[in-house]
Amino acid sequence: MLKNFLGDSPLWYKYTILGFLLFNIIAYFTLGKTITSWIIIAEFIFTLAMALKCYPLISGGLLAIQVLALNLTTAKNAYNEVSQNLEVILLLMFMVAAIYFMKPLLMFVFSKIFIKVKSKLKLSLLFVILSAVLSAFLDALTVTAVLISVTAGFYGVYHKIHSSDLDQDIRKQLSEENLEQFRSFLRSLIMHGVVGTALGGVMTIVGEPQNLLIGEKLGWNFIDFFKQMDVITIPVFFAGLLTTIILEKFKLFGFGAELPAVARKIIENYTVNEDESRTKKEKNNLIVQAVAMVLLIIGLALHLAPVGFIGLALIIFQTAFMGITDEHHIGPAFEEALPFTALLVVFFVIVAMIHDQHLFKPVIEYALAMHPSKQPTMFYIANGVLSAISDNVFVATVYINEVQAAFNAQEITREQYEKLAIAINTGTNLPSVATPNGQAAFLFLLTSSLAPLINLSYGKMVKMAFPYAVVLGGVGLLGIMYLL
């Protein structure tokens, strides 16, 4: 039975999770609810940190079920947490699925940029900027999925040539002399891209799931959220671009590899063939997707409807005008987001436990007892540290709920409430790029089929993200201290 428990995860991990479950029962009856709840939080963070061994929905979900079984919270309270954050659920369910139907357009755009821009430095900057812009209007996880698809497609061209009887000289050069350089090139490019999703994702209400949580509680729409955050996010964005230039120029932390000439030739030929073989229907579909993209930007900018509703409308629009009427062709669009959506519901069970057991109240009271001018800095640091080792959605949810409770109790002013919300949003979005545990987009890349192809391990990702984490986190902190 243990063999099938938690799938193919290592035996030591299976025993660890079983040990957690048994230990929690013992702690509940001997140490009380409060200490047991803190133990479960530590265990839950551990499951997030070990996401590469087992997706946290499974191991973390077992802990959430135990929380309900031990009556550390109730199903009703957990449901209330979910219902209060329904718009986030709708965002993940429908907006990511809507973008799924736009992938051909997004891949077309990235492909053109890939082959037309000869300079690696310019290409890196374009990937950062495009990823940031797309993530500001879309979901960072979806943008990362597009980056993975594009990069994997280009890497697949190598295998296509390698397995062909044609171009023997090109095959030899690519497989023996330039393969590792090609991998390093792709590795650095996609890392720039996922950092770009963090730079853009922190700016708007739809950039990251926790942004929507914060915006809804503060009553900010798309424009309001951007204006509230820009005092921090704009300087951070330009600091990120400067970091990209330095890393590429001086070839630091695994960046700087150029695209081998032979690889460029293969990819250019492949892209030309794709353009020539594109059917009239596929061209029409690209037009439909472009119109949908414009409608998406207008809908979000004018806040015409909840984000999830806009996503659902785009699903209907695109499928109708692209002639996708079969349920089996619509279903795959929801596959990418639903596991993370389910994980978010598990988060809310843990959040409900934290509320019911008042676990963060002493920490919040300590922070709120500080001088108002120092509170945002304290919240930024606390959120940043936790988000670097845990999941930023989880951390932001806990802190914004506690700050909202303090505001409702008239312990802080509206102005201070807004400053703390800005500190929480930037604190959970910027330092969290330090590890794959912090942001879903980074974890998605690390666990994708592309990662082993380009030799992107956990250690390499942490190494390559390190300079960005220092710069983005540091500039964000300075902004909170002196500009907020």
TAVENNOR-V167929 format. One record per run of one state. SS is the DSSP state (alpha for helix, beta for strand, coil for the rest). FROM is the first residue (numbers start at 1). TO is the last residue. Records with the same first field share a line. If there is no record, write none. Layout:
SS = FROM-TO ; FROM-TO
//
This chain:
coil = 1-10 ; 31-32 ; 50-55 ; 70-74 ; 85-85 ; 101-102 ; 117-119 ; 138-139 ; 163-167 ; 178-178 ; 202-208 ; 219-221 ; 251-260 ; 278-279 ; 302-306 ; 323-326 ; 358-360 ; 370-371 ; 390-391 ; 409-413 ; 430-430 ; 435-439 ; 447-448 ; 454-457 ; 483-484
alpha = 11-30 ; 33-49 ; 56-69 ; 75-84 ; 86-100 ; 103-116 ; 120-137 ; 140-162 ; 168-177 ; 179-201 ; 209-218 ; 222-250 ; 261-277 ; 280-301 ; 307-322 ; 327-357 ; 361-369 ; 372-389 ; 392-408 ; 414-429 ; 431-434 ; 440-446 ; 449-453 ; 458-482
//
